Amino acid sequence: MKTQPTQQAATAHGGPLFFVPEAVLADRQRGQGYARVSLAGIDTAYMAQPGQFIMVRRLGSDALPRAFSILGVRGDRIELFVKLDGLLRELLGSAPIGSRFEIRGPYGVPYREIVRPHRTYVLVGGGSGGAPLLFLKDRHPELVHSMALGFRHNGARGLLAGLDLVVEQESGRRAHDRLAELWEPGLGIIACGPEPMLRAIGRDYADQPDVYVSLEARLGCGIGSCLGCTIPTTRGNRRICKDGPLFDCRELTWLR
């Protein structure tokens, strides 16, 4: 039977919310260390925009929910690209198809509401940080000049068919190296991935206009109440879940 989500109002960003107590694990492709996972039964999945995330919890579990960036939306399904580390991520990668999960969202500010719309961007992703960038490329190709997706090993290659991945074990190069080949004055940058990669981008490109980084954090609530994801910026303390996850690199002086 199809789950009927209960739609609520007033999210962290002032838009509509969904809460689906029994989303279905409908499909999964698994590679080495990563998986593409589809959660179905979300009638209002269309609300989700590139850059937003959902909070996921195993149905009946006492464990806290975890935040996942959205890879894509198709009909009543939300697709995730999951790095298989940690209890819930491993569960998404191994639970039987048909397993039920509680989800709520979408949270965070869509990328398109933060970046300048009349510029094109090089998208730079590291590991599972590539998920929201691929969603952005799918929904707003007019914003995308090119893309660099980096992984330490080739375990994700079969999950991202047709994409030119930078695999460190094969070439010794990282997404940041590919960015140096793709970027030229006049282009912006949108990056999402591990902090060392974002720090390298902050160090090399912070003096350029329209360089944005999407921060990853262990988000506790997703709506800005627990303050666990608070960071210092040039505009004062901000919360990754409510004010981000995307920030102008010039706001984050600690990232250089």
C-alpha positions as CSV (number, residue, x, y, z in Angstrom):
1,M,0.0,0.0,0.0
2,K,1.3,3.4,-0.9
3,T,2.4,5.6,2.0
4,Q,0.4,8.8,2.4
5,P,2.8,11.4,3.8
6,T,1.7,14.1,6.1
7,Q,2.6,17.4,4.7
8,Q,3.4,20.2,7.2
9,A,4.2,23.8,7.0
10,A,7.0,26.2,8.1
11,T,10.3,24.5,7.5
12,A,13.7,26.1,8.4
13,H,13.5,28.1,5.1
14,G,9.8,29.0,5.4
15,G,8.6,26.5,2.7
16,P,6.5,23.4,2.8
17,L,7.6,20.2,4.5
18,F,7.0,16.5,4.1
19,F,7.0,13.9,6.8
20,V,6.8,10.3,5.6
21,P,6.7,7.8,8.5
22,E,7.1,4.7,6.2
23,A,9.0,5.5,3.1
24,V,10.0,2.3,1.2
25,L,13.5,1.2,0.2
26,A,12.5,0.6,-3.4
27,D,15.7,0.2,-5.3
28,R,19.5,0.0,-4.7
29,Q,22.7,-0.3,-6.7
30,R,25.7,-1.1,-4.6
31,G,29.4,-0.5,-5.4
32,Q,32.5,-0.7,-3.4
33,G,32.0,1.7,-0.5
34,Y,29.0,3.5,-2.1
35,A,25.4,2.9,-3.0
36,R,22.6,4.6,-4.9
37,V,19.4,4.2,-2.9
38,S,15.8,5.1,-3.9
39,L,13.2,5.8,-1.2
40,A,9.6,5.6,-2.5
41,G,6.1,6.5,-1.4
42,I,6.9,10.2,-1.1
43,D,4.0,11.9,-2.9
44,T,5.5,15.4,-2.3
45,A,9.0,14.5,-3.3
46,Y,8.7,17.2,-6.0
47,M,9.2,19.8,-3.3
48,A,12.9,19.0,-3.0
49,Q,15.4,21.3,-4.7
50,P,19.1,20.9,-5.5
51,G,21.2,21.6,-2.4
52,Q,18.5,20.5,0.1
53,F,18.7,17.4,2.3
54,I,16.4,15.0,4.1
55,M,16.6,13.5,7.6
56,V,16.4,9.7,7.5
57,R,15.8,7.3,10.4
58,R,15.2,3.5,10.4
59,L,11.6,2.8,11.3
60,G,11.3,1.8,14.9
61,S,14.9,2.6,15.8
62,D,15.9,4.7,18.8
63,A,18.9,6.0,16.9
64,L,19.0,9.7,15.9
65,P,18.2,10.5,12.2
66,R,21.0,11.4,9.8
67,A,21.1,14.0,7.0
68,F,21.5,13.0,3.4
69,S,21.9,15.2,0.4
70,I,19.5,14.5,-2.4
71,L,20.8,13.1,-5.7
72,G,17.6,13.3,-7.6
73,V,13.8,13.1,-7.5
74,R,11.7,10.9,-9.8
75,G,7.9,10.8,-9.3
76,D,7.3,9.8,-5.7
77,R,11.0,8.7,-5.2
78,I,14.0,10.5,-3.7
79,E,17.4,9.1,-4.7
80,L,20.4,9.2,-2.5
81,F,24.1,8.6,-3.1
82,V,25.4,7.1,0.1
83,K,28.9,6.5,1.4
84,L,28.6,3.2,3.3
85,D,30.1,4.2,6.6
86,G,28.2,4.4,9.8
87,L,25.3,2.3,11.1
88,L,22.4,4.0,9.1
89,R,24.4,4.3,5.9
90,E,25.4,0.6,6.1
91,L,21.8,-0.3,6.7
92,L,20.6,1.6,3.6
93,G,23.2,-0.4,1.7
94,S,22.2,-3.8,3.0
95,A,18.6,-3.8,4.3
96,P,16.2,-5.8,2.3
97,I,14.3,-4.1,-0.5
98,G,10.9,-3.1,0.9
99,S,12.4,-2.0,4.3
100,R,10.8,1.1,5.8
101,F,12.4,4.3,6.8
102,E,11.1,7.5,8.4
103,I,12.1,10.6,6.5
104,R,11.4,14.3,6.8
105,G,12.4,17.4,4.8
106,P,13.4,18.9,2.6
107,Y,15.7,21.2,4.7
108,G,18.3,23.8,3.8
109,V,18.3,26.6,1.3
110,P,18.3,25.5,-2.4
111,Y,21.6,26.3,-4.2
112,R,19.8,28.3,-6.8
113,E,18.5,30.8,-4.2
114,I,22.1,31.6,-3.1
115,V,24.2,31.6,-6.3
116,R,24.2,34.4,-8.8
117,P,21.9,33.2,-11.6
118,H,23.6,34.9,-14.5
119,R,26.9,33.1,-14.2
120,T,28.0,29.6,-15.0
121,Y,29.8,27.4,-12.6
122,V,32.4,24.6,-12.4
123,L,30.9,22.0,-10.0
124,V,33.5,20.2,-7.8
125,G,32.5,17.2,-5.8
126,G,34.4,14.9,-3.5
127,G,32.9,11.4,-2.8
128,S,29.2,11.6,-1.8
129,G,29.5,15.4,-2.0
130,G,28.8,15.0,-5.7
131,A,25.2,14.1,-5.0
132,P,23.7,17.6,-4.7
133,L,25.8,18.8,-7.6
134,L,24.5,16.1,-9.9
135,F,20.9,17.1,-8.9
136,L,21.8,20.7,-9.7
137,K,23.2,19.8,-13.1
138,D,20.0,17.8,-13.8
139,R,17.6,20.6,-12.8
140,H,19.5,23.7,-13.8
141,P,22.0,22.8,-16.6
142,E,22.0,26.5,-17.6
143,L,24.1,27.1,-14.5
144,V,26.7,24.5,-15.2
145,H,29.9,25.0,-17.2
146,S,31.6,21.7,-16.3
147,M,32.0,19.2,-13.5
148,A,34.9,17.6,-11.6
149,L,33.9,14.6,-9.4
150,G,36.7,13.0,-7.4
151,F,37.0,9.7,-5.5
152,R,39.8,7.9,-3.8
153,H,39.1,4.6,-5.4
154,N,37.0,3.4,-8.3
155,G,34.2,1.8,-6.2
156,A,31.7,4.4,-7.4
157,R,32.4,4.2,-11.1
158,G,29.7,1.7,-11.9
159,L,27.1,3.8,-10.0
160,L,27.9,6.9,-12.0
161,A,28.0,5.6,-15.6
162,G,28.9,8.1,-18.3
163,L,30.6,10.5,-16.0
164,D,34.3,11.4,-16.2
165,L,35.4,10.7,-12.6
166,V,38.8,11.6,-11.2
167,V,40.0,8.6,-9.3
168,E,43.0,9.2,-7.1
169,Q,44.2,5.5,-6.9
170,E,44.3,5.4,-10.7
171,S,45.8,8.7,-11.6
172,G,47.1,10.3,-8.4
173,R,44.9,13.3,-9.1
174,R,42.0,14.7,-7.2
175,A,38.9,16.8,-8.0
176,H,40.9,19.9,-7.0
177,D,43.5,19.2,-9.7
178,R,40.7,18.8,-12.3
179,L,39.2,22.1,-11.2
180,A,42.5,23.8,-12.0
181,E,42.2,22.6,-15.6
182,L,38.5,23.6,-16.0
183,W,38.3,27.0,-14.2
184,E,39.0,30.2,-16.0
185,P,38.3,33.9,-15.0
186,G,34.6,34.6,-15.4
187,L,33.5,31.2,-14.1
188,G,32.1,30.6,-10.6
189,I,32.7,27.5,-8.5
190,I,30.2,25.4,-6.5
191,A,32.0,22.7,-4.4
192,C,30.7,20.0,-2.0
193,G,32.9,17.4,-0.4
194,P,35.3,16.7,2.5
195,E,36.7,19.6,4.4
196,P,40.3,19.2,3.1
197,M,39.1,19.7,-0.5
198,L,37.0,22.7,0.5
199,R,40.0,24.2,2.3
200,A,42.1,23.8,-0.8
201,I,39.5,25.6,-2.9
202,G,39.2,28.3,-0.2
203,R,43.0,28.8,-0.3
204,D,43.3,29.0,-4.1
205,Y,40.1,30.7,-5.2
206,A,38.7,32.7,-2.2
207,D,39.7,36.0,-3.9
208,Q,37.6,35.2,-6.9
209,P,33.9,36.2,-7.2
210,D,31.1,33.6,-6.9
211,V,33.0,30.8,-5.2
212,Y,30.6,28.8,-3.1
213,V,31.2,25.8,-0.8
214,S,28.5,23.4,0.5
215,L,29.4,22.3,4.0
216,E,28.9,18.8,5.3
217,A,28.2,18.3,9.0
218,R,26.6,15.8,11.4
219,L,23.3,17.6,11.6
220,G,21.3,16.9,14.7
221,C,17.8,18.3,14.0
222,G,17.9,19.7,10.5
223,I,15.8,22.8,11.4
224,G,18.3,25.0,13.3
225,S,17.1,24.3,16.9
226,C,19.9,22.3,18.3
227,L,22.7,24.7,17.2
228,G,25.0,21.8,16.7
229,C,26.0,22.9,13.2
230,T,26.7,26.5,14.1
231,I,29.7,28.0,12.3
232,P,31.4,31.4,12.4
233,T,31.1,33.6,9.3
234,T,31.8,37.2,8.5
235,R,28.1,37.9,9.1
236,G,28.1,36.3,12.5
237,N,27.3,32.8,13.6
238,R,25.3,30.8,11.1
239,R,23.7,27.4,11.1
240,I,24.6,25.0,8.2
241,C,21.2,23.3,8.2
242,K,19.1,26.5,8.3
243,D,21.3,29.2,6.6
244,G,23.2,26.8,4.3
245,P,24.5,24.3,3.4
246,L,25.9,26.6,0.7
247,F,28.0,29.6,1.7
248,D,30.0,32.2,-0.2
249,C,33.6,31.2,0.4
250,R,34.5,34.8,1.3
251,E,32.2,34.5,4.4
252,L,34.3,31.6,5.8
253,T,37.7,33.0,6.6
254,W,38.6,29.9,8.6
255,L,38.3,27.8,5.4
256,R,41.5,29.2,3.9
